[in-house]
Every structure is written in structure tokens, then in C-alpha cells.
Amino acid sequence: MTHPATDPTGGPAGGPTGAAPAPVPPARRSGPGAADSPRRSSYERWKAPQGSRATALHAGAWWLWALGLATAASRTTNPLVLGLIVGVAGFVVASRRTDAPWARSYGAFLKLGLVVVGLRLLFSMLLGSPIPGTHVLFVLPEVPLPAWAQGIRFGGRVTAEQLVFAFYDGAKLAALLVCVGAANALANPARLLKSLPAALYEAGVAVVVAMTFAPNMVADVMRLRTARRLRGRPTGGIKAVLQIGLPVLEGALERSVAVAASMDARGYGRTAQVPPAVRHTTTVLTLGGLLGMCAGTYGLLAAQGASYGLPVLGIGAASALAGLRLGGRRSVRTRYRPDRWGVRAWLVAGSGAAVAGLLIRAGGVDPAGLHPGVVPLVAPTLPLWPAAAVLIGLLPAFVAPVPPKEASQ
């Protein structure tokens, strides 16, 4: 037995005629002081949110942060400061990387840095060094060279000073590689492509496809090795490598054909007609701006050019941006849900820029602390305020969105 529905006054729903019930007005939201909406604290407002499409960090912010750390690493040969920079980069990568294929590149760059240090030491022992030294460690058999190779020696004595100098030099290059690896592990290359200017879209597609080919190939190799291991087949040896390599190459070919078809379907390569004057102006501004940026960057990295490097870099960047802005008129593509540059992106990029700026300043104030002496041989010490400046690079580990566990699925 069912009962008729009643309205709030006790009568039947819809009134005596059985008409449809009147629409109920929406509930009014509570005011800011209501008890059911407590005010959030400052910590909750600035706490790193969970990573999602709406809260994802701009990929360019990660590259600017990494380039700032790389600039700081290029201004010092102190192994303690370089180790601190590598540690800061590694901590941020460990706390904010996902399980995507490109996120595994940090370990590869770290191993490559160790190889670079080892090769630098090996070449220093075999080919000698211009650094004079008095602490002879051992003497290698010296190979006599012809007259046209005067000034070059192969073998001979190996001193502690030349090995320390080679270690400092190799550690600097290794730190630069690690910073680049951190950017590759944190920045999504596909989303970085979406953020490129319209004038660089076609070149960006080629670069991103080239960058993502190797991680996808590594993922395919790991998948095939796991499948062979589950089937009880060997995963080592020349025969196993050949049997794994053929499916990997076949998958890469199929992926390239699919990418080409999708790019053609989306109108890749189609451009709009622009006046010749605009094209010539775009070329002049872009090329001149890029040359200015190269000269300014060289000035910043050189020990004597820090005074003129920053103005030249700024002028070159402004010219290049103007050229890219004009060149974007030839692109007829549209952007779907472009990534936004928010406050957290400014904090991440600004932390890397702050580290670079403070280390450049420290090089002018206390050059001995950032460049320990080799002749005479002294133990390196950790300068306090440059080390504190490097710790600013840890800010992304606390303000960047926390990546979800299923980011790579």
C-alpha cells in the first residue's frame, strides 16, 4: 500500500488538482562566517596541492629552475658547493617526479656525470695537465711522440695537483648534466610543446618527438624483458638482444606512422600567408635576438663578462620574443586548454633564478670560496652564505603540486 506524496504543508503533492509541484528555490549559501565553512589557515592555502590537470605546474617553470641551478654550478669549482647543488636537484626530483618514462632520465644523467668525472681523470693521467705540481703520486710509462706532436705527451708523471684540478673540472660538468637531467625528469615534454610560441611549434614537435623516443624505447625494452622472463626465456646474450630488438624497432616504426598520421589529420605544417615585410622583420629580430642571448649567456658564464652579460641577454631576449610574436602569425593552429603560469610557477622559476643570481654575486665577493686553490694544494671549505643560497633551490619540493601515483597510467 502506497501513500500519496505530500507537500511541506501537509497536503498532497501538486495541490488538489494533481499538478506538478512548484520548483523548490535553491538553498542559499552560507556566508563567510558560517559554522560549516571554516576559514582556512595560511598553511592550508599555500600547502602543495595534489597534482591534477587544473593544478599542474607549467613545464617551463621546471626548465627555468634547472637552468638557474646549472648557471650556479657553472660559477664554481668547489666540490662541496657542486655536491650541494646536485643534492638539491636530486631531492626535488625524488619528491616531485612521476612514474612516467621521461621521469627516469635523472638516474641516467647522474650516471653520465660520474662517467664524465672518470673520463676527465683518465685523460688527465694519460695526456698530462698544464697545472704544475710537486706531489708526485706515480709515474706512467711515457710514449715518445713524433716531432709534429710537440707539446703533447702520453704518460709520464701524475701529480696530486693535476688530478684535483681534473676532478674539479669534471665535477662542474657533471653538475651541469645533473641539472639538465632534473629538468627532463620533472617537465612533461608534451606539455612543454604546447607552451612553445606558435612560431616554434614545428621545430618543437621535432624536438619533443626526438626526446620522447628514447624513454619510450626503454619502456618497450623493459616490457619485453619482463614478458620473456615470465615465459622462462633468457633475457641476456646476443640472441636475446636480437629477439628483443626486432619488436622494439617494429613498435617504434608503428608509433612513428601513427604520430605522422595524427599530425597530418590535425593540419600540421599548414601556414597562413603574411606580407614579405613581416617575414623579413621576423627573421632579423629572431636571429639578432638569439645571437644576443648567446653573447649574453657567454658573458654571464665567463668570469670577466658578468658586467655586460645581463644587459645583452635582456636585449637579445626582448628581440627574440618580438620576432617570435610576429612569426606566430603564420601559424593557423589553435590551443586547447593552454597551461597557465600561476603563482607556484613563479615561485619555482624564481627560486632557480635566485640561486643563479646569488652565486654570481658570490663569485665577485668571495672568489676564493667558490674556486679553491690547487697550487698550492688546499682542502676546499664550504662557504656559508653561498651554500645557504643554494638551499633556496629546495623551494619547489614544498610548493610544487604533489604528483599522483597514477600519473603514468
C-alpha positions as CSV (number, residue, x, y, z in Angstrom):
1,M,0.0,0.0,0.0
2,T,1.4,3.3,-1.0
3,H,0.7,6.8,0.3
4,P,0.4,9.9,-1.8
5,A,3.2,12.3,-1.6
6,T,2.6,15.4,0.4
7,D,4.0,18.9,0.2
8,P,5.6,20.6,3.2
9,T,2.2,22.0,4.4
10,G,0.8,18.5,4.7
11,G,-1.4,18.4,1.6
12,P,-0.9,16.2,-1.4
13,A,1.9,17.0,-3.8
14,G,0.9,19.3,-6.6
15,G,-2.1,20.6,-4.8
16,P,-5.7,19.4,-5.1
17,T,-5.6,19.3,-8.9
18,G,-2.6,16.9,-9.0
19,A,-0.4,19.4,-11.0
20,A,3.3,19.2,-10.9
21,P,4.9,20.5,-7.7
22,A,6.3,24.0,-7.7
23,P,10.1,24.2,-8.1
24,V,11.9,24.4,-4.8
25,P,14.1,27.5,-4.6
26,P,17.8,26.7,-4.4
27,A,19.4,26.7,-0.9
28,R,21.2,29.9,-0.1
29,R,24.9,29.5,0.5
30,S,26.2,30.2,3.9
31,G,28.1,33.4,4.5
32,P,31.8,33.6,5.1
33,G,31.3,33.4,8.8
34,A,29.1,30.4,8.8
35,A,30.0,27.5,11.0
36,D,30.0,24.9,8.2
37,S,32.8,26.8,6.2
38,P,35.7,27.4,8.5
39,R,38.3,29.8,7.3
40,R,41.5,28.0,6.0
41,S,44.8,28.8,7.6
42,S,47.7,30.3,5.6
43,Y,49.5,26.9,5.7
44,E,46.5,25.2,4.1
45,R,46.2,27.8,1.4
46,W,49.9,27.6,0.5
47,K,50.3,23.8,1.0
48,A,51.2,21.9,-2.1
49,P,48.0,20.6,-3.7
50,Q,47.6,17.2,-5.3
51,G,48.7,17.1,-8.9
52,S,45.8,17.3,-11.4
53,R,45.1,18.9,-14.8
54,A,43.9,22.1,-13.1
55,T,46.8,22.4,-10.6
56,A,49.6,21.1,-12.8
57,L,52.8,23.2,-12.8
58,H,53.9,24.8,-16.1
59,A,56.7,22.7,-17.7
60,G,58.7,25.9,-18.5
61,A,59.0,26.6,-14.8
62,W,60.9,23.4,-14.2
63,W,63.4,24.2,-17.0
64,L,63.9,27.7,-15.7
65,W,64.6,26.3,-12.2
66,A,67.0,23.8,-13.6
67,L,68.8,26.3,-15.8
68,G,69.2,28.5,-12.7
69,L,70.9,25.7,-10.8
70,A,73.1,24.9,-13.9
71,T,74.1,28.6,-14.0
72,A,75.0,28.5,-10.4
73,A,77.1,25.3,-10.9
74,S,79.0,26.9,-13.8
75,R,80.2,29.7,-11.4
76,T,82.1,27.5,-9.0
77,T,84.6,24.6,-8.9
78,N,84.1,23.9,-5.2
79,P,83.2,20.3,-5.0
80,L,81.2,20.9,-1.8
81,V,79.0,23.5,-3.4
82,L,78.6,21.4,-6.5
83,G,77.6,18.4,-4.4
84,L,75.1,20.6,-2.6
85,I,73.6,21.7,-6.0
86,V,73.4,18.0,-7.1
87,G,71.8,17.1,-3.8
88,V,69.2,19.9,-4.1
89,A,68.3,18.8,-7.6
90,G,68.1,15.1,-6.5
91,F,65.8,15.9,-3.5
92,V,63.4,17.9,-5.7
93,V,63.3,15.2,-8.3
94,A,62.7,12.5,-5.7
95,S,59.8,14.4,-4.2
96,R,58.1,15.7,-7.3
97,R,58.7,13.3,-10.2
98,T,56.1,10.9,-11.5
99,D,56.4,7.3,-12.8
100,A,56.3,8.5,-16.5
101,P,59.0,7.2,-18.8
102,W,60.8,10.5,-19.1
103,A,61.0,10.8,-15.3
104,R,63.6,8.0,-15.2
105,S,66.1,10.2,-17.1
106,Y,67.6,11.6,-13.9
107,G,69.4,8.4,-13.0
108,A,70.8,8.2,-16.4
109,F,72.1,11.7,-16.3
110,L,73.6,11.1,-12.9
111,K,75.5,8.0,-14.1
112,L,76.6,10.0,-17.2
113,G,78.0,12.7,-14.8
114,L,80.0,10.0,-13.0
115,V,81.3,8.7,-16.3
116,V,82.4,12.3,-17.2
117,V,84.3,12.7,-14.0
118,G,86.1,9.3,-14.5
119,L,87.0,10.2,-18.1
120,R,88.3,13.6,-17.1
121,L,90.6,12.0,-14.5
122,L,91.7,9.3,-17.0
123,F,92.6,11.8,-19.7
124,S,94.4,13.9,-17.2
125,M,96.6,10.9,-16.2
126,L,97.2,9.8,-19.8
127,L,97.7,13.2,-21.5
128,G,99.0,15.3,-18.7
129,S,97.9,18.7,-17.4
130,P,99.2,22.2,-17.7
131,I,98.8,22.5,-13.9
132,P,102.3,22.3,-12.2
133,G,102.6,20.1,-9.3
134,T,105.1,18.9,-6.7
135,H,103.2,16.0,-5.1
136,V,104.0,13.1,-7.5
137,L,101.7,10.1,-7.0
138,F,103.1,7.7,-9.6
139,V,104.8,7.7,-12.9
140,L,103.3,6.1,-16.1
141,P,105.4,4.8,-18.9
142,E,105.8,7.7,-21.4
143,V,105.3,7.0,-25.1
144,P,107.6,9.0,-27.4
145,L,105.7,11.1,-30.0
146,P,106.9,12.5,-33.3
147,A,108.2,16.0,-33.8
148,W,104.9,17.4,-35.1
149,A,103.2,16.5,-31.8
150,Q,105.5,18.7,-29.7
151,G,103.7,19.9,-26.6
152,I,101.7,16.8,-26.2
153,R,102.8,13.9,-24.0
154,F,101.3,10.5,-23.5
155,G,102.1,9.1,-20.0
156,G,104.7,10.5,-17.6
157,R,104.3,11.5,-14.0
158,V,101.0,12.1,-12.4
159,T,100.7,14.7,-9.6
160,A,98.0,15.2,-7.0
161,E,97.5,18.8,-8.2
162,Q,96.6,17.8,-11.7
163,L,94.2,15.1,-10.5
164,V,92.5,17.5,-8.1
165,F,92.2,20.1,-10.9
166,A,90.7,17.5,-13.3
167,F,88.3,16.4,-10.6
168,Y,87.1,19.9,-10.0
169,D,86.6,20.5,-13.8
170,G,84.8,17.2,-14.3
171,A,82.6,17.8,-11.3
172,K,81.4,21.1,-12.7
173,L,80.4,19.4,-16.0
174,A,78.7,16.6,-14.1
175,A,76.7,19.0,-12.1
176,L,75.5,20.7,-15.3
177,L,74.4,17.4,-16.7
178,V,72.5,16.5,-13.5
179,C,70.6,19.8,-13.6
180,V,69.6,19.1,-17.2
181,G,68.6,15.6,-16.2
182,A,66.4,17.1,-13.4
183,A,64.6,19.2,-15.9
184,N,64.0,16.2,-18.1
185,A,62.7,14.2,-15.2
186,L,60.2,16.8,-14.0
187,A,58.9,18.6,-17.1
188,N,56.4,16.8,-19.3
189,P,57.8,17.1,-22.9
190,A,54.3,17.0,-24.4
191,R,53.0,19.9,-22.3
192,L,56.2,21.8,-22.9
193,L,55.4,21.5,-26.6
194,K,52.0,23.1,-26.0
195,S,53.6,26.0,-24.3
196,L,56.0,26.9,-27.1
197,P,55.4,30.0,-29.2
198,A,53.4,29.5,-32.4
199,A,56.5,30.3,-34.4
200,L,58.4,27.4,-32.9
201,Y,55.7,24.8,-33.0
202,E,57.0,22.8,-35.9
203,A,60.6,22.7,-34.5
204,G,59.2,21.9,-31.1
205,V,57.3,18.9,-32.4
206,A,60.5,17.5,-33.9
207,V,62.5,18.1,-30.7
208,V,59.8,16.6,-28.4
209,V,59.4,13.5,-30.6
210,A,63.2,13.0,-30.5
211,M,63.2,13.5,-26.8
212,T,60.4,11.0,-26.1
213,F,61.7,8.3,-28.5
214,A,64.4,7.1,-26.2
215,P,62.3,6.8,-23.0
216,N,59.5,5.0,-24.9
217,M,62.1,2.6,-26.4
218,V,63.5,1.9,-22.9
219,A,60.0,1.2,-21.6
220,D,59.4,-1.2,-24.5
221,V,62.6,-3.0,-23.8
222,M,61.7,-3.4,-20.1
223,R,58.3,-4.6,-21.0
224,L,59.6,-7.2,-23.4
225,R,62.3,-8.4,-21.0
226,T,59.7,-8.9,-18.3
227,A,57.5,-10.8,-20.7
228,R,60.4,-13.1,-21.7
229,R,61.4,-13.6,-18.1
230,L,57.8,-14.7,-17.2
231,R,57.8,-17.1,-20.1
232,G,61.1,-18.6,-18.9
233,R,63.2,-17.4,-21.8
234,P,66.6,-15.9,-21.4
235,T,67.0,-12.1,-21.4
236,G,70.8,-11.9,-21.8
237,G,73.1,-12.7,-24.7
238,I,73.2,-11.8,-28.3
239,K,70.3,-14.0,-29.4
240,A,68.0,-12.5,-26.7
241,V,69.1,-8.9,-27.7
242,L,68.2,-9.6,-31.3
243,Q,64.9,-11.1,-30.4
244,I,64.0,-8.1,-28.2
245,G,65.4,-5.5,-30.7
246,L,63.1,-6.5,-33.6
247,P,59.8,-5.9,-31.7
248,V,61.2,-2.7,-30.3
249,L,62.0,-1.4,-33.7
250,E,58.7,-2.6,-35.1
251,G,56.9,-0.8,-32.3
252,A,58.9,2.4,-32.9
253,L,58.0,2.3,-36.6
254,E,54.3,1.8,-35.9
255,R,54.4,4.7,-33.4
256,S,56.1,7.0,-35.9
257,V,53.5,6.2,-38.6
258,A,50.7,6.8,-36.1
259,V,52.2,10.1,-35.0
260,A,52.6,11.2,-38.6
261,A,49.0,10.3,-39.4
262,S,47.7,12.2,-36.4
263,M,49.8,15.2,-37.2
264,D,48.6,15.3,-40.8
265,A,45.0,15.0,-39.6
266,R,45.4,17.9,-37.3
267,G,46.8,20.2,-40.0
268,Y,50.5,20.1,-39.1
269,G,52.6,22.1,-41.4
270,R,49.9,24.4,-42.7
271,T,50.7,28.1,-42.5
272,A,49.0,31.3,-43.3
273,Q,50.1,33.9,-45.8
274,V,51.8,37.0,-44.3
275,P,53.4,40.1,-46.0
276,P,57.1,39.8,-47.0
277,A,58.0,42.8,-44.8
278,V,56.7,40.9,-41.8
279,R,58.7,37.8,-42.7
280,H,61.9,39.8,-43.1
281,T,61.4,41.7,-39.8
282,T,60.7,38.4,-38.0
283,T,63.9,36.9,-39.3
284,V,66.0,39.9,-38.3
285,L,64.5,40.1,-34.8
286,T,64.7,36.4,-34.2
287,L,68.2,35.8,-35.4
288,G,69.5,39.0,-33.8
289,G,67.8,38.2,-30.5
290,L,69.2,34.7,-30.5
291,L,72.7,35.9,-31.2
292,G,72.3,38.5,-28.4
293,M,71.1,35.8,-26.0
294,C,74.1,33.6,-26.8
295,A,76.5,36.5,-26.3
296,G,74.8,37.5,-23.0
297,T,74.8,33.9,-21.8
298,Y,78.5,33.6,-22.6
299,G,79.1,36.9,-20.7
300,L,77.3,35.5,-17.6
301,L,79.2,32.2,-17.7
302,A,82.6,33.9,-18.2
303,A,84.4,35.2,-15.2
304,Q,85.1,38.6,-16.8
305,G,81.9,39.2,-18.7
306,A,79.3,39.4,-15.9
307,S,79.0,43.2,-16.2
308,Y,77.8,43.3,-19.8
309,G,76.3,39.8,-20.0
310,L,73.0,40.6,-18.3
311,P,72.1,43.8,-20.4
312,V,73.0,42.0,-23.6
313,L,71.0,38.9,-22.6
314,G,68.0,41.1,-21.8
315,I,68.1,43.0,-25.1
316,G,68.5,39.7,-27.0
317,A,65.6,38.1,-25.2
318,A,63.3,41.1,-25.9
319,S,64.3,41.0,-29.6
320,A,63.8,37.2,-29.8
321,L,60.4,37.4,-28.2
322,A,59.3,40.2,-30.5
323,G,60.4,38.1,-33.5
324,L,58.6,35.0,-32.2
325,R,55.5,37.1,-31.7
326,L,55.5,38.3,-35.3
327,G,56.4,34.8,-36.5
328,G,53.3,33.4,-34.8
329,R,51.1,35.0,-37.3
330,R,52.0,32.3,-39.8
331,S,50.6,29.6,-37.5
332,V,46.9,28.7,-38.0
333,R,46.6,26.3,-35.2
334,T,44.6,26.8,-32.0
335,R,45.4,25.9,-28.5
336,Y,43.2,23.6,-26.4
337,R,43.3,24.3,-22.6
338,P,46.7,26.0,-22.5
339,D,48.8,25.7,-19.4
340,R,48.7,28.7,-17.1
341,W,51.6,30.3,-15.5
342,G,50.5,30.7,-11.9
343,V,52.0,31.8,-8.6
344,R,53.6,28.4,-7.9
345,A,55.3,28.5,-11.3
346,W,56.7,32.0,-10.5
347,L,58.0,30.6,-7.1
348,V,59.6,27.6,-8.8
349,A,61.3,29.6,-11.6
350,G,62.2,32.4,-9.2
351,S,64.0,30.0,-6.8
352,G,66.3,28.9,-9.6
353,A,66.9,32.5,-10.7
354,A,67.7,33.5,-7.1
355,V,70.2,30.7,-6.8
356,A,71.9,31.8,-10.0
357,G,71.9,35.5,-9.1
358,L,73.3,34.9,-5.6
359,L,76.1,32.6,-6.8
360,I,77.1,35.1,-9.5
361,R,77.2,37.8,-6.8
362,A,79.2,35.4,-4.5
363,G,81.8,34.9,-7.3
364,G,82.6,38.6,-7.2
365,V,82.6,39.0,-3.4
366,D,84.4,35.8,-2.4
367,P,86.0,34.1,-5.4
368,A,88.4,32.1,-3.3
369,G,85.5,30.3,-1.6
370,L,83.9,29.2,-4.9
371,H,87.2,28.4,-6.5
372,P,89.5,26.6,-4.1
373,G,93.2,26.7,-4.9
374,V,95.1,23.8,-6.5
375,V,98.6,25.2,-6.4
376,P,99.4,25.1,-3.5
377,L,97.0,22.3,-2.8
378,V,94.4,23.2,-0.1
379,A,91.3,21.5,1.2
380,P,88.1,23.0,0.0
381,T,85.8,24.7,2.5
382,L,82.1,25.2,2.3
383,P,81.2,29.0,2.1
384,L,78.2,29.7,4.3
385,W,76.1,32.2,2.5
386,P,76.6,30.7,-1.0
387,A,75.6,27.3,0.5
388,A,72.5,28.9,2.0
389,A,71.7,30.5,-1.4
390,V,71.8,27.0,-3.0
391,L,69.3,25.8,-0.5
392,I,66.7,28.2,-1.9
393,G,66.5,25.7,-4.8
394,L,64.6,23.4,-2.5
395,L,61.5,25.6,-2.7
396,P,59.9,23.5,-5.5
397,A,59.8,20.5,-3.2
398,F,57.4,22.3,-1.0
399,V,55.3,24.5,-3.3
400,A,55.0,22.4,-6.5
401,P,51.9,20.1,-6.7
402,V,52.4,16.6,-5.4
403,P,52.3,14.2,-8.4
404,P,49.6,11.5,-8.2
405,K,50.7,7.9,-8.1
406,E,48.8,7.0,-11.2
407,A,50.4,9.8,-13.3
408,S,52.0,7.4,-15.7
409,Q,49.0,5.1,-16.2
